[in-house]
Amino acid sequence: MPTLYRDYRPQKFRDILGQNHLKITLQNELAQAKIGQAYLFCGPRAVGKTSMARVLAQAVNCEKRKIGESEPCGECRACLAVKKGNFMDVMEIDAASNTGVDNVRDNIISSARLAPSSGKMRVYIIDEVHMLSISAFNALLKIIEEPPQHVLFILCTTEVHKVPATIISRCQRFDFKRISPAEIIKKLSFIASQEKIEIDAGVLADIARQSGGHLRDAESIMGQILSLGDKTISAEEAELVLPHHHNQEAIALIDALAKKNAGAAVTLINQLADNGVNFKNFIAEVLLMLRKIMLQSAQPGLAEKLGLDFGEQVEIQISRLASEFGLDNCLRSLRRFLVLSQERASDSSQLSLEIAVVELCLSKDQSNNQSLDIASTPGSIRTNIITKATNANEAPSSLKKEELRNEKKLESSVPINIAHDLSGVEIVARWPEVLVKIKKHNHSLSFVLQNSQPQDLVKGILSLRFRYKFHRDRILDASIRSLMESSLAEVFGGRVSINAILDESMTSDAKLSSVITESVPEINSVSRPISSPKSKEPNDSVLGSLLATFGGEAV
């Protein structure tokens, strides 16, 4: 089998795929003669870290590269020697085989003091640097921090979290990304043309998808296919090497789930079983399709940015499914198929898949029903929770019986009509009344609301600004939100929903504070803790807000 990943290794920056954000920086540094003395290349495997390091080593030692240029010539003695791997001043060290401190002292520290023998700079490429021991890292630390002017370190790793922060802080860090399928297909097409092989475009797309964004994997698969020996390779011949994909069957299954057609889904699964399909692989393909639909529904164009490309025909079908399936159904299906994918392969895998698709087809869209309940009746989520807990003979642990009775009274008195629009000034004037009602049912919540600023009430939606995230998150809690909306509905005479806004630049509203102090003095008297004669009033606004919310004093 031909070793394509070695035969077609990049020799110049322009040959490296998918890392333009890194190439531009390195090329600018080379052109301006402002090369750093230590680089850290980190990222997934087989995306070009070592290749980039070798090209950089060629560029700094190239004899024909002029000022203002960045590409190595590839023809001089130094470039050819680096390409062959026998250039004395470029040392490529495998950290996995040289983990000890003695290896670092002998191979790096002692030789780094010597001037280059034939090149311009002495370059050390340390591959899988995270494999070094702690003592080896400590020995390497000083020379990386203050290396001789003629020394360049390039550290490569797939697990940057294992590299000490002291090493990372002394390097220019470059994060590599996985390569997109389009760029992999372009490289494979170039290889096929060089090898004088005609290969079906669909096969190249399958190889790119199978590689998962790792170029070396794609080139290895390509090498296996070229070993078939034919000058023209079709999709049928490539299936001798590539696992057969079932994109159309996966799309048909998702289409049946979107239409809630359990019969069609089960029939399809039985046809796959008759054809001897591996259901583990099929479920993985369905998950890929569902993920694509989820990303496309969440944000158009996001899937393409992440390199999820299935070819033009499949993409058209996925776009149609994304509009029909809906994000809620897609998420529910994803979770169900994830559970299936984690089950051990057994004779009952077909039955498990049939049960899953029937459940998904017969299940109702609970998220839509829930959103309708929220829109129609404030506090309904809390009521549903209480009802379910009562049916199961279990009371919610976080609610007291008296609070449940109070909430039922509140919800029974909630008007159905939407509250009429009010300006911010009108809201502020009636805000003390809201605090008094809230305090009857939840004492600490009234303190949280004192740190908010009501804006206006438009179309039944009251906007509240919060300076601190934990205040906003508490209001967004389902039970607290229910209580708030019920109390607001009583005060403003109609249904009110809350729009909680986080604004860290928010300052205290003196007018609102004075209104609250005059109208609800008992709230403010409780909100300030009684301090002993020796205690001091907290100056920090965050600490003061915490004390006002939860009580206590600063010690």
C-alpha positions in Angstrom: 0.0 0.0 0.0 1.5 3.4 -0.9 2.2 5.7 2.0 0.5 8.8 0.6 0.8 10.8 3.7 4.6 10.7 3.4 4.8 11.0 -0.4 2.5 14.1 -0.4 3.6 15.8 2.9 3.4 19.6 2.6 6.8 21.2 1.8 5.6 24.9 1.8 3.1 26.9 3.8 0.7 27.1 0.8 0.5 23.3 0.8 -0.8 23.0 4.4 -4.6 22.6 4.5 -7.1 24.4 6.6 -4.8 26.4 9.0 -4.9 29.8 7.3 -5.3 31.6 10.6 -1.9 30.2 11.7 -0.1 30.4 8.4 -0.7 34.1 8.0 0.8 34.8 11.4 3.9 32.7 10.9 4.4 34.0 7.4 4.2 37.6 8.6 6.7 36.9 11.3 9.1 35.4 8.7 8.7 38.2 6.3 9.4 40.8 9.0 12.3 38.8 10.5 10.5 38.7 13.9 10.6 35.0 14.6 9.8 33.9 18.1 12.1 31.5 20.0 9.5 29.0 21.2 6.2 27.9 19.6 3.5 25.5 20.9 1.5 23.8 18.2 -1.5 22.1 19.7 -4.7 20.5 18.3 -6.2 17.2 17.2 -4.0 14.5 15.5 -3.3 14.4 11.8 -4.1 18.1 11.1 -0.6 19.3 10.1 1.2 20.2 13.3 4.5 18.4 12.5 4.3 19.4 8.9 4.0 23.0 9.8 6.9 22.7 12.2 9.1 21.2 9.4 8.1 23.9 6.9 9.0 26.5 9.5 12.3 24.8 10.1 13.0 24.9 6.4 12.0 28.6 6.2 14.3 29.8 9.0 17.3 27.9 7.5 16.5 28.5 3.7 19.6 29.9 2.0 17.7 31.6 -0.8 14.8 33.2 1.1 15.1 36.9 0.9 13.9 39.6 3.3 10.2 40.1 3.0 9.6 36.6 1.8 8.2 33.7 3.9 8.1 30.6 1.8 11.2 28.3 1.7 12.6 27.8 -1.8 12.6 24.0 -1.5 15.7 23.8 -3.7 18.7 24.9 -1.6 20.9 22.5 0.3 19.3 23.3 3.6 15.7 22.8 2.3 16.5 19.5 0.7 18.3 18.2 3.8 15.4 19.1 6.1 13.0 17.4 3.6 15.1 14.2 3.7 15.5 14.4 7.5 19.3 14.6 7.6 19.9 18.3 8.3 22.2 18.5 11.4 20.7 21.7 12.8 17.1 20.4 12.8 16.5 17.8 15.5 13.1 16.1 15.7 12.7 14.5 19.1 9.9 12.1 20.1 9.0 13.0 23.7 7.2 9.7 24.1 10.5 7.8 23.8 12.6 10.5 25.6 10.6 11.3 28.7 13.3 11.6 31.3 15.3 14.6 32.5 18.5 13.0 31.3 17.3 12.8 27.7 16.4 16.5 27.8 19.9 17.4 29.2 21.8 15.3 26.7 19.7 15.9 23.6 18.6 19.5 24.0 20.3 21.5 26.8 23.9 20.5 26.0 23.6 20.8 22.3 21.6 24.1 22.3 24.6 26.0 23.6 26.6 25.1 20.4 26.3 27.3 17.3 24.6 25.8 14.2 26.9 23.6 12.3 25.7 24.4 8.8 22.4 26.3 9.0 21.2 29.7 10.2 19.3 28.4 13.3 19.3 25.2 15.4 15.7 24.0 15.5 14.3 21.5 18.0 10.9 19.9 17.1 9.6 18.1 20.2 6.7 15.9 19.2 4.0 14.8 21.7 5.7 17.1 24.3 3.0 16.4 26.9 4.7 13.0 27.4 7.7 14.6 29.1 8.1 14.0 32.9 7.7 16.9 35.4 11.5 16.9 36.0 12.1 17.0 32.3 9.8 20.0 31.9 11.5 21.8 34.7 14.9 21.2 33.1 13.5 22.5 29.8 11.9 25.5 31.3 15.0 27.7 31.8 16.4 27.3 28.3 13.0 27.9 26.7 12.6 31.0 28.8 16.0 32.4 27.7 17.3 30.4 24.8 20.4 31.4 22.7 19.6 33.6 19.7 20.3 30.8 17.3 17.9 28.3 18.9 14.2 27.8 17.9 11.9 25.4 19.9 8.7 24.0 18.3 6.6 21.9 20.7 3.8 19.8 19.3 1.1 18.2 21.3 -2.4 16.7 21.1 -3.1 17.1 24.8 -2.1 20.7 25.7 -3.8 20.4 29.1 -1.0 18.1 30.2 1.7 20.8 29.4 2.6 22.8 32.5 1.4 26.4 32.4 5.0 27.6 33.0 6.0 26.1 29.6 2.8 27.4 27.8 3.4 31.0 29.1 6.9 31.0 27.5 5.7 29.9 24.0 3.6 31.4 21.2 0.6 29.1 21.2 -1.1 28.1 17.9 -4.3 26.1 18.1 -4.8 23.8 15.0 -8.3 22.9 13.8 -9.7 19.8 12.1 -9.7 20.1 8.3 -13.0 20.6 6.5 -14.3 17.9 4.1 -14.1 20.2 1.1 -10.3 20.8 1.6 -9.7 17.1 2.2 -11.6 16.3 -1.1 -9.4 18.9 -2.9 -6.2 17.2 -1.6 -7.4 13.7 -2.5 -8.4 14.9 -6.0 -4.8 16.3 -6.4 -3.3 12.9 -5.3 -5.6 11.0 -7.7 -4.5 13.2 -10.6 -0.8 12.8 -9.6 -1.3 9.0 -9.4 -3.2 9.1 -12.8 -6.3 7.4 -11.2 -9.9 8.3 -12.0 -12.0 8.0 -8.9 -15.7 8.7 -8.4 -16.4 12.1 -6.7 -18.8 10.3 -4.3 -16.0 8.1 -3.1 -13.8 11.1 -2.3 -16.6 12.6 -0.3 -17.1 9.3 1.6 -13.4 9.2 2.4 -13.4 12.8 3.7 -16.4 12.1 5.9 -14.9 8.8 7.1 -11.7 10.6 8.1 -13.5 13.0 10.5 -11.3 16.0 9.6 -8.0 14.1 10.0 -6.0 14.3 6.7 -3.6 11.5 7.5 -6.6 9.1 8.0 -8.0 10.2 4.7 -4.7 9.6 2.9 -4.4 6.2 4.5 -7.9 5.2 3.3 -7.1 6.6 -0.1 -3.9 4.5 -0.2 -6.0 1.3 0.5 -8.3 2.2 -2.4 -5.5 2.8 -4.8 -4.1 -0.6 -3.9 -7.0 -2.1 -5.7 -4.9 -1.5 -8.8 -7.5 -0.2 -11.2 -7.1 3.0 -13.2 -10.7 3.8 -12.7 -12.4 3.3 -9.3 -16.1 3.3 -8.9 -18.2 3.5 -5.8 -18.9 -0.3 -6.0 -15.2 -1.1 -6.0 -14.4 1.4 -3.2 -16.9 -0.4 -1.0 -14.4 -3.2 -0.8 -12.4 -0.9 1.4 -14.9 1.7 2.6 -17.7 0.6 4.9 -21.0 1.0 3.1 -23.0 4.0 4.1 -26.8 4.2 4.3 -27.4 7.9 4.0 -30.6 7.5 2.0 -32.0 4.9 4.5 -31.1 7.2 7.4 -32.9 10.1 5.7 -35.9 7.9 5.1 -36.1 6.9 8.8 -35.9 10.5 9.9 -38.6 11.4 7.4 -40.8 8.7 8.9 -40.1 10.1 12.4 -41.0 13.6 11.2 -44.3 12.4 9.7 -45.0 10.2 12.8 -45.3 7.2 10.5 -44.4 4.3 12.8 -45.3 1.7 10.2 -43.0 3.1 7.5 -40.1 3.3 10.1 -40.5 -0.3 11.3 -40.8 -1.6 7.7 -37.5 0.2 6.8 -35.8 -1.3 9.8 -36.9 -4.8 8.8 -35.6 -4.2 5.3 -32.2 -3.2 6.7 -32.2 -6.4 8.8 -33.0 -8.5 5.8 -30.0 -6.9 4.0 -27.7 -7.7 6.9 -27.0 -4.1 7.9 -25.0 -3.5 11.0 -27.4 -1.5 13.2 -24.7 -0.1 15.3 -23.2 1.7 12.2 -26.7 2.6 11.0 -27.5 4.3 14.3 -24.3 6.2 14.1 -25.3 7.5 10.6 -28.7 8.5 11.9 -27.0 10.4 14.7 -24.8 12.3 12.2 -27.9 13.3 10.2 -29.8 14.4 13.3 -26.8 16.4 14.5 -26.7 18.2 11.1 -30.4 18.9 11.4 -30.0 20.2 15.0 -27.2 22.6 14.1 -29.0 23.8 10.9 -32.1 24.5 12.9 -30.2 26.2 15.8 -28.3 28.5 13.5 -28.2 28.4 9.6 -24.7 27.9 8.3 -23.3 26.5 11.6 -23.0 22.9 10.4 -21.0 24.1 7.4 -18.6 25.9 9.6 -18.1 22.7 11.7 -17.3 20.7 8.6 -20.5 18.6 8.4 -20.9 18.2 4.6 -22.7 15.2 3.1 -22.7 16.2 -0.6 -25.1 18.3 -2.6 -28.0 15.7 -3.0 -28.0 14.7 0.7 -27.7 18.4 1.8 -30.9 19.3 -0.1 -32.8 16.5 1.6 -31.4 17.5 5.0 -32.5 21.1 4.5 -36.1 19.9 3.7 -36.1 17.7 6.8 -34.8 20.5 9.0 -37.9 22.6 8.1 -40.3 19.7 8.6 -38.8 17.9 11.6 -38.5 20.8 14.1 -35.8 21.4 16.7 -37.8 19.9 19.6 -38.4 16.6 17.8 -34.8 16.5 16.6 -33.5 16.9 20.2 -35.8 14.2 21.5 -34.7 11.8 18.7 -31.1 12.6 19.3 -31.3 11.7 23.0 -33.1 8.5 22.2 -30.7 7.4 19.5 -27.7 8.3 21.8 -29.1 5.9 24.4 -29.3 3.2 21.6 -25.8 3.8 20.4 -24.4 3.2 23.9 -26.1 -0.1 24.3 -24.1 -3.3 23.7 -24.5 -5.0 20.4 -26.8 -8.0 20.7 -29.4 -10.0 18.9 -32.1 -7.7 20.2 -30.6 -4.6 18.6 -33.3 -4.6 15.9 -36.1 -4.8 18.5 -34.5 -2.0 20.5 -34.4 0.2 17.4 -38.0 -0.7 16.5 -39.2 0.2 20.1 -37.3 3.5 19.9 -38.8 4.6 16.6 -42.3 3.6 17.6 -42.0 5.6 20.9 -40.8 8.6 19.0 -43.6 8.4 16.5 -46.3 8.0 19.1 -44.9 10.5 21.6 -46.5 14.0 21.7 -44.6 17.2 21.4 -44.4 17.9 25.2 -42.2 21.0 24.8 -44.8 22.7 22.6 -47.6 21.8 25.0 -45.5 23.2 27.9 -44.8 26.4 26.0 -48.6 26.8 25.4 -49.2 26.3 29.1 -46.7 29.0 30.0 -48.2 31.5 27.6 -51.8 30.8 28.7 -51.6 30.7 32.5 -48.8 32.1 34.7 -47.5 29.6 37.2 -48.9 26.6 35.3 -45.5 24.9 35.3 -45.5 24.9 39.0 -49.0 23.5 39.1 -48.1 20.7 36.7 -45.1 19.8 38.9 -47.3 19.8 42.0 -50.0 17.7 40.3 -47.4 15.1 39.1 -45.8 14.9 42.5 -49.3 14.4 44.2 -50.1 11.6 41.7 -46.9 9.9 42.6 -47.6 10.4 46.4 -44.5 12.5 46.6 -44.4 16.2 47.8 -41.8 18.5 46.2 -39.0 18.7 48.7 -38.3 22.4 48.1 -41.9 23.6 48.8 -43.7 23.8 52.0 -47.4 23.0 52.3 -48.2 26.5 53.2 -46.5 27.9 50.1 -48.4 25.4 48.0 -51.7 26.7 49.4 -50.7 30.3 48.9 -49.8 29.6 45.3 -53.1 27.8 44.6 -54.9 30.9 45.9 -52.8 33.1 43.7 -53.3 31.1 40.6 -57.1 30.8 41.2 -57.3 34.6 41.3 -55.1 35.3 38.2 -57.0 37.1 35.5 -56.9 35.7 32.0 -56.6 39.0 30.1 -53.2 40.5 29.4 -52.2 43.5 31.6 -52.3 46.8 29.7 -49.1 48.6 28.8 -47.4 50.8 31.5 -44.4 53.0 31.4 -41.3 52.6 33.6 -42.4 55.5 35.8 -45.8 53.9 36.4 -44.2 50.5 37.2 -41.8 52.1 39.7 -44.7 53.8 41.5 -46.5 50.5 42.0 -43.3 48.4 42.6 -43.6 48.6 46.5 -47.0 46.9 46.2 -45.4 44.1 44.2 -42.7 43.7 46.9 -45.2 43.5 49.7 -47.2 40.7 47.9 -44.0 38.8 47.1 -42.8 39.0 50.7 -46.0 37.3 51.9 -45.1 34.1 49.9 -41.3 34.3 49.7 -39.4 36.5 52.1 -35.9 36.4 50.5 -37.3 37.0 47.0 -38.3 40.5 47.9 -34.7 41.3 48.7 -33.6 40.0 45.3 -36.1 42.3 43.6 -34.8 45.3 45.4 -31.6 44.8 43.4 -33.5 44.9 40.1 -34.8 47.8 38.0 -38.2 47.4 36.4 -38.3 49.0 32.9 -41.7 48.9 31.3 -44.7 46.7 30.7 -45.4 46.1 27.0 -47.9 43.5 25.6 -48.0 41.7 28.9 -44.1 41.4 29.2 -42.4 43.2 32.1 -38.7 43.8 31.6 -36.5 43.6 34.7 -32.8 44.5 34.7 -30.4 42.7 37.1 -26.8 43.6 37.8 -25.8 40.1 39.1 -26.2 36.8 37.2 -27.2 34.9 40.3 -30.1 37.3 40.9 -31.3 36.9 37.3 -30.9 33.1 37.4 -33.0 32.9 40.5 -35.9 34.8 38.9 -35.7 32.5 35.9 -36.2 29.4 38.1 -39.5 27.9 37.1 -41.1 28.0 40.6 -39.9 31.5 41.4 -41.0 32.8 38.0 -44.5 31.2 38.6 -44.8 33.0 41.9 -43.6 36.3 40.4 -46.0 36.2 37.5 -49.0 35.4 39.8 -48.2 38.3 42.1 -47.6 40.7 39.2 -50.9 39.6 37.6 -52.7 40.6 40.8 -51.1 44.0 41.1 -51.4 45.0 37.4 -54.8 43.3 36.7 -53.8 40.9 33.9 -51.4 38.3 32.8 -47.8 39.3 33.0 -44.6 37.5 31.8 -41.1 38.4 32.9 -38.1 39.2 30.7 -35.0 39.1 32.9 -32.1 41.1 31.5 -28.5 40.9 32.8 -26.8 44.3 32.8 -23.5 44.3 34.7 -23.1 48.0 34.1 -26.3 48.8 35.9 -26.2 51.4 38.7 -28.6 51.7 41.5 -31.7 53.8 40.9 -31.9 56.4 43.6 -35.5 57.3 42.8 -36.6 53.6 43.0 -34.7 53.1 46.3 -36.4 56.2 47.9 -39.8 55.0 46.7 -39.2 51.5 48.3 -37.8 53.0 51.5 -40.8 55.3 52.0 -43.4 52.8 50.9 -42.1 49.6 52.4 -39.8 50.4 55.3 -40.1 47.0 56.9 -38.4 45.4 53.9 -35.4 47.6 54.1 -35.1 47.3 57.8 -34.8 43.5 57.5 -32.6 43.6 54.5 -29.7 45.3 56.5 -28.2 42.9 59.0 -27.8 43.9 62.6 -24.1 44.2 63.1 -22.2 44.1 66.4 -20.4 47.2 67.6 -17.1 45.8 66.3 -18.4 44.9 62.9 -17.9 47.1 59.9 -20.3 47.9 57.1 -19.2 46.0 53.9 -17.8 48.4 51.3 -17.9 45.9 48.4 -21.1 46.3 46.5 -21.2 42.5 45.6 -20.8 41.5 49.2 -23.4 44.0 50.3 -25.8 42.6 47.7 -25.2 39.1 49.0 -25.8 40.2 52.6 -29.0 42.0 51.5 -30.2 38.9 49.7 -29.4 36.1 52.1 -29.0 37.9 55.4 -26.0 37.7 57.8 -23.1 39.9 58.4 -19.5 40.3 57.3 -16.9 38.9 59.7 
